[in-house]
Amino acid sequence: MMPDTQTRLVGVIGWPIEHSLSPAMQNAALREMGLNWTYLAFAVEPERVGDAVAGARGLGLVGLNVTIPHKAAVIEHLDEIDESVEALGVANTIVRTPEGRLLGHNTDGAGFLRSLAEHGHSVGGRAVAVIGAGGSARSIAWACARDGASSVAIINRTVEKAEAVADLVRATTPLAAVSVAPLEGREAQEAVSGADVVIDCTSVGMYPKHEVAPVVPGEWLREGQVVADLTYNPIETVLLQAARRAGAQSVDGAGMLVHQGAISLQYWSGQEPPVETMRAALLGALGARK
């Protein structure tokens, strides 16, 4: 569909943004949904975030995705935020209401949980081990605690950062069973081996350094576990290969990327997005870059 005078815009802001796979994924969905919308990537320097949001407001954009490094800085320029953004301090989706107000959401945790569900898994009543303490780890630990995990262990090389994530989860969810362990050592091994769901939120194993040893040794994994890796390039990381050899069930990172994007699109359009079309477009875009 060629743009015309009725075409509406959605997009993503970040710095840099050239690597983003969201335009390929979202535009494929928009075509299938029959919406006269175009999804664009906007390179926005950190000091121009306020200008970008004001421009989106003035131009009547339907909404925006927000990626690194703007997820926290964008909040002060919004009219309202939901409970996920209030708890986590980061927003990755902006929705324009019919009245012109800009609402901030965070779809990362929900996207991950939908990816798990797609594979027939959940965290309800299960012990979860989260590897890492960055923004994704924070969002996922919070979402797992909210979704009924029996316990959440935060495992990270820098214990202070893990403690900060644990403090956030304890302060903003009903879950009391939140623990911390340094990545190297017996505590981490016990937390990983004892977990029902293991989630690697680090970038270890991402292309082009995809052959390095996984952050979690394969001997820590066991049969019956669910092992998820947020890295989506390659689709089957070294960690997921180790999980398969251990008899665990694996969940790749493409699902979270697809589902967090689908949730954003559902917020904007009020329609159910074509998830499989989005996944095919994502995998096609990944393949074209190799």
C-alpha positions as CSV (number, residue, x, y, z in Angstrom):
1,M,0.0,0.0,0.0
2,M,1.5,3.3,-1.1
3,P,1.4,6.2,1.4
4,D,-1.3,8.8,0.7
5,T,-3.0,11.7,2.5
6,Q,-4.8,9.3,4.8
7,T,-1.6,7.3,5.9
8,R,-0.9,7.4,9.6
9,L,2.5,7.0,11.2
10,V,3.8,4.8,14.0
11,G,7.5,4.2,14.7
12,V,10.4,3.6,17.0
13,I,12.9,6.1,18.5
14,G,16.4,5.2,19.6
15,W,20.1,6.1,19.2
16,P,21.4,4.4,17.2
17,I,18.4,2.8,15.4
18,E,19.8,1.5,12.1
19,H,19.9,-2.1,13.6
20,S,16.2,-2.2,14.5
21,L,14.1,-5.1,13.2
22,S,10.9,-3.5,14.3
23,P,10.0,-1.8,11.0
24,A,10.2,-5.1,9.1
25,M,8.1,-6.9,11.7
26,Q,5.5,-4.2,12.2
27,N,5.0,-3.2,8.6
28,A,4.4,-6.8,7.7
29,A,1.7,-6.9,10.3
30,L,0.2,-3.6,9.2
31,R,-0.1,-4.9,5.6
32,E,-1.9,-8.1,6.7
33,M,-4.2,-6.1,8.9
34,G,-5.1,-3.8,6.1
35,L,-4.2,-0.6,8.0
36,N,-3.1,2.4,6.0
37,W,-0.2,3.0,8.4
38,T,3.5,3.1,8.0
39,Y,6.0,2.2,10.7
40,L,9.3,4.1,10.6
41,A,12.6,4.2,12.6
42,F,13.6,7.6,13.9
43,A,17.2,8.2,15.0
44,V,16.9,10.5,18.0
45,E,19.9,11.9,19.9
46,P,19.6,11.7,23.7
47,E,19.3,15.4,24.1
48,R,16.4,15.6,21.6
49,V,14.0,13.1,23.2
50,G,11.6,15.8,24.4
51,D,11.6,17.3,20.9
52,A,10.9,13.9,19.4
53,V,7.9,13.3,21.7
54,A,6.6,16.8,21.1
55,G,6.9,16.2,17.3
56,A,5.0,12.9,17.6
57,R,2.3,14.7,19.5
58,G,2.1,17.6,17.0
59,L,2.1,15.4,13.9
60,G,-0.5,13.1,15.3
61,L,1.5,9.8,15.3
62,V,-0.6,6.9,16.5
63,G,2.2,5.8,18.8
64,L,5.8,5.0,19.2
65,N,8.1,2.2,20.4
66,V,11.0,3.4,22.5
67,T,14.4,1.7,22.6
68,I,17.8,2.3,24.1
69,P,18.8,4.8,25.4
70,H,15.5,6.6,25.7
71,K,13.3,4.3,27.8
72,A,13.8,6.2,31.0
73,A,14.2,9.7,29.7
74,V,11.0,9.6,27.7
75,I,8.8,9.3,30.8
76,E,8.9,12.9,31.8
77,H,7.5,13.9,28.4
78,L,4.3,11.7,28.7
79,D,0.9,12.6,30.1
80,E,0.4,9.3,31.9
81,I,2.1,6.0,32.6
82,D,0.8,2.6,33.5
83,E,1.8,0.5,36.6
84,S,4.6,-1.3,34.8
85,V,6.3,1.9,33.9
86,E,5.7,3.3,37.4
87,A,7.4,0.3,38.9
88,L,10.2,-0.2,36.5
89,G,11.0,3.4,35.6
90,V,11.2,2.6,31.8
91,A,8.7,2.8,29.0
92,N,9.0,1.1,25.6
93,T,5.6,1.9,24.1
94,I,3.8,5.2,23.8
95,V,0.1,5.3,22.9
96,R,-1.8,8.3,21.7
97,T,-5.4,8.5,23.0
98,P,-8.3,10.0,20.9
99,E,-8.0,13.1,23.1
100,G,-4.3,13.4,22.1
101,R,-2.8,12.3,25.5
102,L,0.3,10.2,25.4
103,L,0.4,7.1,27.6
104,G,3.5,5.1,28.5
105,H,3.6,1.3,28.8
106,N,6.2,-1.3,29.2
107,T,5.5,-4.5,27.1
108,D,8.8,-6.4,27.7
109,G,7.7,-8.5,30.7
110,A,4.3,-9.3,29.2
111,G,5.9,-10.1,25.8
112,F,8.2,-12.6,27.5
113,L,5.4,-14.3,29.4
114,R,3.4,-14.6,26.1
115,S,6.4,-16.2,24.5
116,L,6.6,-18.7,27.3
117,A,2.9,-19.4,27.0
118,E,3.3,-19.9,23.2
119,H,5.6,-22.8,24.1
120,G,3.1,-24.2,26.6
121,H,4.9,-22.9,29.7
122,S,4.2,-20.5,32.5
123,V,5.9,-19.2,35.7
124,G,2.9,-19.6,38.0
125,G,3.9,-21.6,41.1
126,R,7.4,-22.2,39.7
127,A,10.9,-21.2,40.8
128,V,12.5,-18.8,38.4
129,A,16.2,-17.9,38.0
130,V,17.0,-14.6,36.1
131,I,20.5,-14.2,34.8
132,G,21.6,-10.6,34.5
133,A,20.5,-7.3,36.2
134,G,20.0,-4.9,33.3
135,G,16.7,-3.4,32.0
136,S,15.4,-6.6,30.5
137,A,16.2,-8.6,33.6
138,R,14.4,-6.0,35.7
139,S,11.3,-6.1,33.6
140,I,11.2,-9.9,33.4
141,A,11.9,-10.5,37.1
142,W,9.0,-8.1,37.9
143,A,6.7,-9.7,35.5
144,C,7.4,-13.2,36.8
145,A,6.8,-12.1,40.4
146,R,3.6,-10.5,39.4
147,D,2.5,-13.6,37.4
148,G,2.7,-15.9,40.4
149,A,6.3,-17.3,40.5
150,S,6.9,-19.1,43.8
151,S,10.4,-17.6,43.9
152,V,12.8,-15.4,41.9
153,A,16.6,-15.6,42.1
154,I,18.6,-12.7,40.5
155,I,22.0,-13.9,39.5
156,N,24.6,-11.4,38.3
157,R,28.4,-10.8,38.3
158,T,27.9,-7.5,40.1
159,V,25.9,-8.4,43.2
160,E,25.0,-4.8,44.0
161,K,23.1,-4.5,40.7
162,A,21.3,-7.8,41.4
163,E,20.3,-6.4,44.8
164,A,18.8,-3.4,43.2
165,V,16.6,-5.6,41.0
166,A,15.6,-7.7,44.0
167,D,14.7,-4.6,46.0
168,L,12.5,-3.3,43.2
169,V,10.7,-6.7,42.9
170,R,10.2,-6.9,46.7
171,A,8.9,-3.3,46.9
172,T,6.5,-3.5,43.9
173,T,5.1,-7.1,44.0
174,P,3.7,-9.4,46.7
175,L,6.5,-11.9,46.3
176,A,8.8,-12.2,49.3
177,A,10.9,-15.1,48.1
178,V,13.4,-13.0,46.1
179,S,17.1,-13.9,46.4
180,V,20.4,-12.8,45.0
181,A,23.5,-14.7,44.1
182,P,26.9,-13.8,42.4
183,L,27.2,-15.4,39.0
184,E,30.3,-17.5,39.9
185,G,29.9,-19.9,42.8
186,R,27.8,-22.5,44.5
187,E,24.9,-20.2,45.3
188,A,24.4,-19.5,41.6
189,Q,24.7,-23.1,40.6
190,E,22.2,-24.2,43.3
191,A,19.8,-21.4,42.2
192,V,20.0,-22.4,38.5
193,S,19.9,-26.1,39.1
194,G,16.9,-25.8,41.4
195,A,14.9,-23.5,39.2
196,D,12.0,-24.6,37.1
197,V,12.5,-21.7,34.6
198,V,16.0,-20.3,33.8
199,I,16.1,-17.0,31.9
200,D,19.3,-15.5,30.4
201,C,18.8,-11.8,30.1
202,T,22.4,-11.1,29.2
203,S,23.8,-10.5,25.7
204,V,26.4,-13.3,26.0
205,G,26.2,-15.5,22.9
206,M,24.9,-12.8,20.6
207,Y,26.1,-12.7,17.0
208,P,28.9,-12.2,16.0
209,K,30.3,-13.5,19.3
210,H,27.9,-16.4,19.2
211,E,30.4,-19.2,19.9
212,V,31.5,-18.0,23.3
213,A,30.8,-20.2,26.3
214,P,27.3,-19.5,27.8
215,V,27.0,-17.5,30.9
216,V,25.4,-20.5,32.6
217,P,27.5,-23.7,32.3
218,G,25.6,-26.6,30.7
219,E,26.2,-28.9,33.6
220,W,24.0,-26.6,35.8
221,L,21.0,-27.4,33.6
222,R,18.8,-30.5,34.0
223,E,16.0,-32.4,32.4
224,G,12.5,-30.9,32.9
225,Q,13.6,-27.3,33.1
226,V,12.6,-24.5,30.8
227,V,15.6,-22.5,29.6
228,A,14.9,-19.2,27.9
229,D,17.5,-16.9,26.2
230,L,16.5,-13.4,25.2
231,T,19.2,-13.3,22.5
232,Y,17.5,-13.8,19.1
233,N,20.6,-13.8,16.8
234,P,21.4,-16.7,16.5
235,I,18.0,-18.2,17.2
236,E,19.5,-21.2,18.9
237,T,22.3,-19.9,21.1
238,V,25.0,-21.9,22.7
239,L,23.0,-21.9,25.9
240,L,19.9,-23.3,24.2
241,Q,22.1,-26.0,22.6
242,A,23.3,-26.9,26.1
243,A,19.8,-26.9,27.4
244,R,18.7,-29.3,24.7
245,R,21.6,-31.7,25.5
246,A,20.6,-31.6,29.1
247,G,17.0,-32.6,28.3
248,A,15.6,-29.1,29.1
249,Q,13.0,-27.3,27.0
250,S,14.3,-24.2,25.3
251,V,12.6,-20.9,24.4
252,D,14.4,-18.6,22.0
253,G,14.5,-14.8,22.1
254,A,12.6,-14.1,18.9
255,G,9.3,-14.8,20.7
256,M,9.7,-12.1,23.2
257,L,10.6,-9.5,20.5
258,V,7.6,-10.5,18.5
259,H,5.2,-10.5,21.3
260,Q,6.3,-7.2,22.9
261,G,5.9,-5.7,19.5
262,A,2.5,-7.4,19.0
263,I,1.3,-6.0,22.3
264,S,2.3,-2.5,21.3
265,L,0.5,-2.9,18.0
266,Q,-2.6,-4.1,19.8
267,Y,-2.5,-1.0,22.1
268,W,-2.3,1.2,19.0
269,S,-4.9,-0.5,16.8
270,G,-7.3,-2.2,19.2
271,Q,-6.9,-5.3,16.9
272,E,-5.3,-8.7,17.4
273,P,-2.0,-8.6,15.5
274,P,-0.9,-11.5,13.2
275,V,1.9,-12.9,15.3
276,E,3.0,-15.5,12.9
277,T,3.4,-12.9,10.1
278,M,5.5,-10.8,12.5
279,R,7.7,-13.7,13.4
280,A,8.2,-14.7,9.7
281,A,9.2,-11.1,8.9
282,L,11.6,-10.9,11.9
283,L,13.3,-14.2,10.9
284,G,13.5,-13.0,7.3
285,A,15.1,-9.7,8.3
286,L,17.6,-11.6,10.5
287,G,18.5,-13.9,7.6
288,A,19.0,-11.0,5.3
289,R,21.6,-9.5,7.6
290,K,23.9,-12.5,7.7
